[in-house]
Amino acid sequence: MCGIVAVSANRNVVDVIINGLQTLEYRGYDSAGIAIIEGDQIAIRKQAGKLAKLKQELLDQPVAGHVGIGHTRWATHGEPTSANAHPHDSNNAIAVVHNGIIENYRPLREQLVAAGYQFKSETDTETLVHLIHYHQAQGMDFSAASHQAIGQLEGAYAVAITCMSDPNRIIAARKGSPLVVGLGEDENFVASDVQALINETNQFYYLEEGDVVEITQQECQIFDAEGALVERPLKTVNMSSEALTKNGYQHYMLKEIHEQPTAVANTIADRLYNDKISKYFIDQATADILAQVENIHIIACGTSYHAGLVARYWLEAITQIPTQVEIASEYRYRKPVVPKNTLFLTISQSGETADSLAALRFAKTAGYLSTFAVCNVANSTLDRETDVCLLTHAGPEIGVASTKALTTQLAVLALLTLKFAELKNVDQKLRKDLARQLRTLPGIINQSLLLNDQIKTMADQIVRRDNALFLGRGVHYPIALEGALKLKEISYIHAEGYPAGELKHGPLALVDEKMPVIAVCPNDELLEKLESNIEEVRARGGELYVFVDHKSQHGLQDRVNQMVEMEASGTFTSPIVFNVPLQLLSYHVAVLRGTDVDQPRNLAKSVTVE
């Protein structure tokens, strides 16, 4: 999850690195550091905590130079201390930054200790920098020593290395963790994400698995896993730097919640035409694959997993295609059975989630009909490695707690459901109604955002509690799971999502006057059942907070602590609409509790380690 920026240029690179790290801080904020080739030394500055502490140190102890590497850390091996912060150096001759996990660091470390090297940190990363130094001491130059050391690593990594003996050169490599190369005029860059460099260049190489790159001010050479010099496609990335700012909002999360109507509109855009799925979403070759599908396996993590759960309800109810949804980190360890003509579908915001990528690579050997993905980031590893990638158009999502990514994932999955419905000759009138619900979705979401003040009032009641229970039934059960996840992520209130019918099978024991219960109550065939579950909570003194739509026929007003009425959207898109006020609820509770909304403790945006 860590963030890496490296620059070789004919100018002072410190500000470029720091600005890039600022953009990447969502990837980890346990510590930050920078190493600059300054005269006859590698000047290292690093601090535990957020990037602001490093910035202050650089004001107190400035550095300057034309070559440097920087890092923002999400801790894996070793506590988040200054000693464990990157960069790590060996004898002030070599410095390294690293994202990932070196699985064989213990035996390598033992060998290096036996050779006389002293370790100053608890990290796996320090092993690499000493290993490079060791190979240099045996007579290898910087390039050969780095290639040799990288070849000895097992696990997942993205690394950037600088060296006093070759002070204009930066060597970087990736395996299992993302890395891009940016090209400039008399300057070149390496970073974990294009966002870090978008103010410097729009020309990028996306490194493939096992690639090693060497950059100087004038040169960029890429070597594949076998050590052969290769050319990778040069991509032009058009991204507004304004999309990476808060644009007047207090937090990125709030901005991204309010961007959802536009994000959904952009995602649907030309993909839905005259109530039919257009060729701009699914071309004929892809449609021919989908026509063969008899089963679907959806694999994802976190919020994306919840999107997959919603899609299962849609796909099975509307198209009758058996659909299975699994957590990526568990999927490939259980020896899954793959029936004939099964589609593998993985969902990821970043396209760099380690567990999802591992699942995809396993799936390619497991006999699936084809591999599909839903992803927000073009040219990500997931986009490049899957057979078909259905891109969302959410735009950059900076807040660690995912909001618009989920909404646009659901929009794409709804489009996919419609395409399957078309291929299965589902009733045309039903298909037109589903398409109409999708077309009107951006406006309905916008109406939901207008409930902000009511939700603030609800948040003021929940903020004083230590636990919360979210209830939903049917397709809204995953929305209850997502509501609980959001509250946990950013407010640190323990919360659980449950299918309401399971209350009496355990969770009801937790309900008392101090337990807020948040229920999602759309006007559907399960409303009457859900009302009975609400009565069970009421009978035991639980605090009831209920979201309903205008068409719900209920008598709840006098039986709940607070009720918020939603704009009716139709049963197909209802889960998407009901998710929005739950996002706002978690946001306002977190603000009232004074937590760091955009960078919650112990979390990172892109989970690039298993």
C-alpha positions in Angstrom: 0.0 0.0 0.0 2.9 2.4 0.4 3.6 5.2 -2.0 6.8 5.7 -4.0 8.1 8.7 -6.0 11.5 8.8 -7.6 13.0 11.6 -9.9 16.1 12.1 -11.9 16.1 15.7 -13.3 18.1 18.8 -14.2 16.4 20.7 -11.3 15.9 20.4 -7.6 13.6 17.4 -7.2 12.6 17.8 -3.5 9.3 19.6 -4.2 8.4 17.3 -7.0 8.9 14.3 -4.7 7.0 15.9 -1.8 4.1 16.9 -4.0 3.9 13.4 -5.4 3.9 11.9 -2.0 1.1 14.3 -1.0 -1.0 12.8 -3.7 -0.1 9.3 -2.7 -0.6 9.7 1.0 -3.9 7.8 0.7 -1.7 4.7 0.2 -0.3 4.9 3.7 0.5 7.5 6.3 2.3 5.7 9.1 5.6 7.5 8.1 7.2 9.4 5.3 10.7 9.9 4.1 13.0 11.2 1.3 16.6 10.4 0.2 18.4 13.0 -2.0 21.8 12.7 -3.7 23.3 15.9 -2.2 27.0 16.4 -3.1 29.0 13.5 -1.8 26.3 12.0 0.4 22.8 10.6 0.4 20.8 13.1 2.5 17.9 11.3 4.2 15.0 12.9 6.1 12.2 10.7 7.5 9.6 11.0 10.2 7.0 8.7 11.8 3.4 10.0 11.2 2.0 11.9 8.3 3.7 13.7 5.6 3.3 17.1 7.4 6.0 16.0 9.9 8.4 15.3 7.1 7.6 18.7 5.5 8.4 20.4 8.8 11.7 18.6 9.1 12.6 19.7 5.5 12.0 23.3 6.6 14.2 22.8 9.6 16.9 20.8 7.7 16.5 21.5 4.0 18.1 19.3 1.3 18.5 19.8 -2.4 19.6 17.7 -5.3 18.8 16.5 -8.8 18.1 12.8 -8.0 16.0 11.5 -5.2 13.5 8.9 -3.9 10.5 9.3 -1.6 8.1 7.1 0.3 4.9 7.3 2.3 4.4 4.1 4.4 1.7 1.8 5.5 3.4 -0.5 8.0 3.7 -4.2 7.5 7.0 -5.3 9.1 7.9 -3.2 12.0 6.0 -0.6 14.0 5.4 2.9 12.5 8.5 4.5 13.9 11.2 6.8 12.5 13.7 3.9 12.5 11.3 1.8 10.4 10.4 4.6 8.1 11.8 4.5 4.5 14.2 5.2 2.8 16.6 2.7 4.2 20.3 3.0 3.4 23.5 0.9 3.6 26.6 2.7 4.6 25.3 6.0 3.1 26.1 4.5 -0.3 22.7 3.1 -1.4 19.1 4.1 -0.5 15.9 2.1 -1.1 12.2 2.6 -0.8 9.8 -0.3 -1.1 6.1 -1.2 -1.3 5.1 -4.8 -0.7 6.4 -7.7 1.4 9.7 -9.5 0.9 8.7 -13.0 2.0 12.2 -14.4 2.2 13.8 -11.6 4.1 14.6 -13.6 7.2 17.1 -16.0 5.5 18.6 -13.2 3.5 18.9 -11.1 6.6 20.7 -13.9 8.5 23.2 -14.2 5.6 23.8 -10.5 5.7 24.3 -10.4 9.5 26.8 -13.3 9.1 28.6 -11.1 6.5 28.9 -8.3 9.0 25.9 -6.0 8.2 24.2 -4.3 11.0 20.4 -3.7 10.8 18.9 -0.5 12.2 15.2 -1.3 11.6 12.7 -4.2 11.9 11.6 -3.9 8.3 12.0 -6.5 5.5 13.1 -3.6 3.2 16.4 -3.0 4.9 17.5 -6.5 3.8 17.3 -5.4 0.1 19.5 -2.3 0.5 22.3 -4.3 2.3 22.0 -7.0 -0.3 22.7 -4.6 -3.1 25.6 -3.2 -1.1 26.9 -6.7 -0.6 26.9 -7.4 -4.3 28.6 -4.1 -5.0 31.3 -5.1 -2.5 31.9 -8.2 -4.6 32.8 -6.0 -7.6 29.5 -5.5 -9.3 28.4 -2.0 -10.5 25.2 -0.4 -9.3 23.1 -1.8 -12.2 24.4 -5.4 -11.9 24.2 -5.4 -8.1 20.6 -4.2 -8.1 19.4 -6.7 -10.8 21.2 -9.5 -8.9 19.6 -8.5 -5.5 16.1 -8.0 -7.0 16.3 -11.5 -8.6 16.8 -13.0 -5.1 13.6 -11.5 -3.7 10.5 -13.6 -3.1 7.1 -12.0 -2.5 5.5 -8.7 -3.8 7.4 -5.5 -4.3 7.8 -2.2 -6.0 11.2 -0.7 -5.2 13.2 2.4 -6.2 16.9 2.6 -5.5 19.5 5.3 -5.7 23.3 5.0 -5.3 26.3 7.3 -4.7 28.5 5.4 -7.2 26.1 6.2 -10.1 24.4 9.4 -8.8 22.3 10.2 -11.8 20.6 6.8 -12.1 17.6 5.4 -10.4 16.7 1.7 -10.6 13.2 0.6 -10.0 11.4 -2.8 -10.2 7.9 -4.3 -9.7 6.4 -7.6 -8.9 2.9 -7.8 -7.5 2.9 -4.0 -6.7 2.2 -1.3 -9.2 4.8 1.1 -10.6 4.7 3.5 -13.5 7.4 5.5 -15.3 6.8 9.1 -16.3 8.8 10.7 -19.2 9.7 14.4 -19.2 12.1 16.7 -20.9 15.6 16.1 -19.5 13.9 14.4 -16.6 12.3 11.1 -15.8 10.1 9.8 -13.0 9.0 6.6 -11.2 5.9 6.4 -9.0 3.3 4.1 -7.6 0.5 5.8 -9.4 0.2 8.3 -12.3 -1.7 10.7 -10.0 1.6 11.4 -8.2 3.1 12.8 -11.5 0.2 14.2 -13.4 1.5 17.8 -12.7 4.8 16.9 -14.3 4.0 14.7 -17.3 1.2 12.9 -19.1 3.4 10.3 -20.8 3.7 7.0 -19.0 5.0 3.5 -19.2 3.1 0.9 -17.1 5.6 -1.7 -15.9 4.7 -5.3 -16.3 5.3 -8.1 -13.7 9.0 -8.6 -13.2 10.1 -5.5 -15.1 13.2 -3.5 -14.0 13.6 0.1 -15.2 16.7 2.3 -15.1 16.2 6.1 -15.5 18.5 9.0 -15.7 17.7 12.6 -16.8 18.0 11.6 -20.5 17.4 7.9 -20.6 14.8 5.2 -19.7 15.5 1.5 -20.2 13.1 -1.3 -19.3 14.2 -4.9 -18.8 11.8 -7.8 -18.5 11.8 -10.6 -15.9 14.4 -12.4 -18.0 16.7 -9.4 -18.2 16.0 -8.6 -21.8 15.7 -5.0 -22.9 12.1 -4.4 -23.9 9.7 -1.7 -25.1 6.4 -1.1 -23.3 3.5 0.9 -24.8 3.7 4.6 -24.1 0.4 5.8 -22.8 -0.9 9.4 -22.7 -3.0 10.0 -19.6 -5.4 12.9 -19.6 -6.3 13.7 -16.0 -7.1 17.1 -14.6 -5.1 18.1 -11.5 -8.2 19.8 -10.2 -9.8 16.3 -9.8 -7.1 15.6 -7.2 -8.1 18.6 -5.0 -10.9 19.0 -2.4 -12.5 21.8 -4.5 -13.8 23.6 -1.5 -15.1 20.6 0.5 -13.9 19.9 4.0 -12.9 16.4 3.1 -12.3 14.3 0.0 -14.9 11.9 1.1 -17.6 14.5 1.2 -16.6 15.8 -2.2 -16.7 12.3 -3.6 -20.1 11.6 -2.1 -21.4 14.7 -3.8 -19.7 13.8 -7.1 -21.8 10.6 -7.4 -24.6 11.9 -9.6 -22.0 13.1 -12.2 -19.9 9.9 -11.8 -22.9 7.7 -12.4 -24.0 9.8 -15.4 -20.5 9.6 -16.8 -20.5 5.8 -16.3 -23.8 5.2 -18.0 -23.4 8.0 -20.6 -23.3 6.4 -24.1 -23.5 2.9 -22.9 -27.3 3.0 -22.6 -29.1 4.1 -25.8 -32.9 3.9 -26.5 -33.2 1.6 -23.4 -30.7 -0.8 -24.9 -27.1 -1.6 -24.1 -24.9 0.0 -26.8 -21.8 -1.2 -28.5 -19.8 1.3 -26.5 -20.3 -0.9 -23.4 -20.4 -4.4 -24.9 -19.1 -5.0 -28.4 -20.2 -8.0 -30.5 -17.2 -10.2 -29.7 -17.8 -9.7 -25.9 -21.5 -10.3 -26.4 -20.7 -13.6 -28.1 -18.8 -14.6 -24.9 -21.6 -13.5 -22.6 -24.1 -15.5 -24.7 -22.3 -18.7 -23.6 -22.3 -18.0 -19.9 -24.1 -20.5 -17.7 -22.6 -19.5 -14.3 -20.9 -16.5 -12.8 -18.2 -16.3 -10.1 -17.7 -12.8 -8.7 -14.5 -12.2 -6.7 -13.7 -9.0 -4.8 -12.6 -7.4 -1.5 -14.2 -4.9 0.9 -16.6 -2.5 -0.6 -16.2 -4.1 -4.0 -17.3 -7.4 -2.5 -20.5 -5.7 -1.4 -21.1 -4.5 -4.9 -20.7 -8.1 -6.0 -23.3 -9.3 -3.5 -25.8 -6.8 -4.9 -25.1 -8.0 -8.4 -25.8 -11.6 -7.4 -29.4 -10.6 -6.5 -29.8 -8.8 -9.8 -28.3 -11.5 -12.0 -30.2 -14.4 -10.4 -33.5 -12.6 -10.1 -33.5 -11.0 -13.6 -31.5 -13.4 -15.8 -31.7 -16.7 -13.8 -27.9 -17.1 -14.1 -26.5 -18.9 -11.0 -24.0 -16.5 -9.4 -21.5 -17.0 -6.6 -19.7 -14.2 -4.8 -16.6 -14.7 -2.8 -13.9 -12.7 -0.9 -10.8 -12.7 -3.0 -8.4 -13.5 -0.1 -10.3 -16.8 0.5 -11.2 -17.8 -3.0 -8.0 -19.3 -4.3 -7.2 -21.2 -1.1 -10.3 -23.4 -1.2 -9.9 -25.2 -4.6 -13.1 -23.9 -6.2 -15.1 -26.0 -8.5 -15.6 -24.3 -11.9 -18.6 -25.5 -13.8 -18.6 -25.5 -17.6 -19.1 -22.0 -19.2 -18.5 -20.1 -16.0 -17.5 -16.4 -16.2 -14.9 -15.1 -13.8 -15.7 -11.5 -12.7 -13.5 -9.5 -10.4 -14.3 -6.0 -9.1 -11.7 -3.4 -7.9 -11.5 0.3 -7.6 -7.8 0.6 -8.1 -7.2 -2.5 -10.2 -4.1 -3.1 -8.0 -5.7 -5.0 -5.1 -3.2 -7.9 -4.4 -5.8 -10.5 -3.4 -8.0 -9.8 -6.5 -5.0 -9.9 -8.8 -3.9 -13.2 -7.3 -7.4 -14.6 -7.8 -7.5 -13.4 -11.4 -4.1 -15.2 -12.1 -5.4 -18.3 -10.5 -8.6 -18.1 -12.5 -6.7 -18.0 -15.8 -5.6 -21.6 -15.0 -8.8 -22.9 -13.6 -10.9 -23.5 -16.7 -13.2 -20.4 -16.8 -14.9 -19.4 -20.0 -13.4 -15.9 -19.7 -12.2 -13.4 -17.2 -14.0 -10.0 -16.8 -13.3 -7.1 -14.5 -15.1 -4.0 -13.3 -12.5 -1.3 -12.5 -12.1 2.4 -12.1 -8.5 2.8 -13.3 -7.6 2.5 -16.9 -4.2 0.8 -17.6 -4.1 -0.7 -14.1 -2.8 -4.2 -13.7 -6.3 -5.6 -13.6 -7.3 -3.7 -16.7 -4.2 -5.1 -18.6 -4.4 -8.7 -17.4 -8.1 -9.5 -17.6 -9.8 -10.6 -20.9 -12.4 -7.8 -20.7 -12.4 -4.8 -18.4 -15.5 -2.8 -18.0 -14.3 0.6 -16.8 -16.3 2.8 -14.4 -15.9 6.5 -14.8 -15.8 7.6 -11.2 -12.7 9.7 -11.6 -9.9 9.7 -9.0 -11.1 8.6 -5.6 -8.8 9.9 -2.8 -10.7 9.3 0.4 -9.7 5.9 1.8 -13.4 5.0 2.5 -14.8 4.2 -0.9 -18.0 6.0 -2.0 -18.3 6.9 -5.7 -16.3 3.9 -6.6 -19.0 1.6 -5.2 -21.8 3.6 -6.8 -20.3 3.4 -10.3 -19.4 -0.2 -9.8 -23.0 -0.9 -9.2 -24.0 1.2 -12.3 -21.7 -1.0 -14.4 -23.0 -4.2 -12.9 -26.5 -3.0 -13.6 -25.6 -2.4 -17.2 -24.1 -5.9 -17.4 -27.3 -7.3 -15.9 -29.3 -5.6 -18.6 -27.1 -7.0 -21.3 -27.5 -10.5 -19.9 -31.3 -9.9 -19.8 -31.2 -8.9 -23.5 -29.2 -12.0 -24.4 -31.6 -14.2 -22.4 -34.6 -12.6 -24.0 -36.0 -11.4 -20.7 -39.4 -9.7 -21.1 -38.9 -6.5 -23.1 -41.2 -4.4 -20.9 -39.2 -5.3 -17.8 -36.0 -4.5 -19.6 -37.3 -1.0 -20.6 -38.3 -0.4 -17.0 -34.9 -1.4 -15.7 -33.2 0.8 -18.3 -35.5 3.8 -17.3 -34.5 3.3 -13.6 -30.8 3.5 -14.6 -31.4 6.6 -16.8 -33.0 8.5 -13.9 -30.5 7.3 -11.3 -28.3 10.4 -11.3 -31.2 12.7 -10.5 -32.5 10.4 -7.7 -29.0 10.3 -6.1 -29.0 14.0 -6.2 -32.3 14.1 -4.3 -30.8 11.8 -1.7 -28.0 14.3 -1.1 -30.6 16.9 -0.2 -31.3 14.9 2.9 -28.0 15.9 4.4 -29.4 18.0 7.3 -31.8 15.3 8.4 -28.9 12.8 8.4 -26.7 15.2 10.4 -29.4 15.1 13.1 -29.4 11.4 13.1 -25.6 11.4 13.3 -25.8 13.6 16.4 -27.6 10.8 18.2 -25.4 7.9 17.0 -22.1 9.7 17.8 -22.4 8.9 21.5 -22.7 5.2 21.0 -19.9 2.6 20.8 -21.8 0.0 18.7 -24.3 0.0 15.9 -26.3 -2.6 14.1 -27.4 -2.2 10.4 -30.3 -4.2 9.0 -31.5 -5.0 5.5 -33.3 -7.7 3.7 -32.8 -9.2 0.2 -30.8 -7.0 -2.2 -30.5 -4.4 0.6 -28.7 -6.7 3.0 -25.3 -5.9 1.2 -26.2 -2.2 1.7 -26.5 -2.8 5.4 -23.1 -4.5 5.3 -21.6 -1.5 3.4 -23.3 1.0 5.9 -21.7 -0.9 8.8 -18.3 -1.0 7.0 -18.3 2.7 6.4 -19.1 3.6 10.0 -16.4 1.3 11.2 -13.8 2.6 8.8 -14.0 6.3 9.6 -15.7 6.7 13.0 -14.2 3.6 14.7 -17.6 2.7 16.1 -18.0 -1.1 16.1 -20.8 -1.8 13.7 -22.2 -4.9 12.1 -24.5 -5.5 9.1 -27.0 -8.3 9.3 -29.9 -9.7 7.3 -32.8 -8.6 9.4 -34.3 -12.1 9.5 -31.2 -13.3 11.4 -31.9 -11.0 14.4 -33.5 -13.7 16.5 -30.6 -16.0 15.8 -28.1 -14.1 17.9 -27.7 -10.4 17.3 -30.9 -9.6 19.2 -29.0 -10.4 22.4 -27.0 -7.2 21.9 -30.0 -4.9 21.6 -30.7 -2.5 24.4 -31.4 1.2 24.9 -27.7 1.9 24.0 -27.7 0.1 20.7 -28.6 2.1 17.6 -30.2 0.0 14.9 -30.2 1.4 11.4 -32.7 -0.2 9.1 -32.9 0.1 5.3 -36.7 -0.1 4.5 -37.5 0.3 0.8 -41.0 -0.3 -0.6 -40.5 -3.9 -1.8 -41.9 -7.4 -1.2 -39.9 -7.7 2.0 -41.1 -4.5 3.7 -43.8 -6.3 5.9 -41.2 -8.8 7.1 -38.7 -6.0 7.9 -41.4 -4.2 9.9 -41.7 -7.2 12.0 -38.0 -7.3 12.6 -38.1 -3.6 13.6 -40.8 -4.4 16.1 -38.5 -7.0 17.6 -35.9 -4.3 18.2 -38.5 -1.8 19.5 -39.8 -4.4 22.0 -36.3 -4.6 23.5 -35.7 -0.9 23.8 -33.3 -0.5 20.9 -32.8 2.9 19.3 -34.3 2.8 15.8 -33.2 4.9 12.8 -35.0 4.0 9.6 -34.5 4.9 6.0 -37.7 4.5 3.9 -38.8 5.6 0.5 -41.9 7.8 -0.3 -43.9 4.9 -1.6 -43.4 2.7 1.5 -46.8 1.9 3.1 -45.9 1.7 6.7 -46.8 3.0 10.1 -43.3 3.5 11.5 -43.3 7.2 12.3 -44.4 6.8 15.9 -42.3 3.7 16.5 -38.8 4.8 15.6 -36.3 7.4 17.0 -35.9 9.0 13.6 -37.1 8.3 10.1 -35.6 9.7 6.8 -37.8 9.5 3.7 -36.0 8.8 0.4 -37.0 9.6 -3.1 -38.6 6.4 -4.6 -36.3 5.0 -7.3 -37.7 1.6 -8.3 -36.7 -1.8 -6.9 -33.7 -2.3 -9.4 -31.7 0.8 -8.5 -33.0 1.1 -4.9 -29.8 -0.4 -3.3 -27.7 2.2 -5.0 -29.9 5.0 -3.8 -30.2 3.8 -0.2 -26.4 3.5 0.0 -25.9 7.3 -0.4 -27.5 8.4 2.9 -25.6 5.7 4.8 -22.4 7.2 3.4 -23.5 10.6 4.6 -24.4 9.1 8.0 -20.9 7.6 8.5 -19.3 10.8 7.3 -21.1 13.1 9.8 -20.6 10.7 12.7 -16.9 10.6 12.0 -16.7 14.4 11.8 -18.5 14.8 15.1 -16.1 12.3 16.7 -13.1 14.2 15.3 -11.5 11.4 13.4 -9.4 11.7 10.3 -12.1 11.1 7.8 -10.0 10.8 4.7 -7.1 8.9 6.3 -8.6 6.6 8.9 -6.1 4.9 11.2 -4.5 1.6 10.1 -6.0 1.7 6.6 -4.9 2.5 3.1 -6.7 3.1 -0.1 -5.0 0.5 -2.3 -4.3 -2.8 -0.7 -1.3 -4.1 -2.7 -0.1 -6.8 -0.2 -1.8 -10.0 0.7 
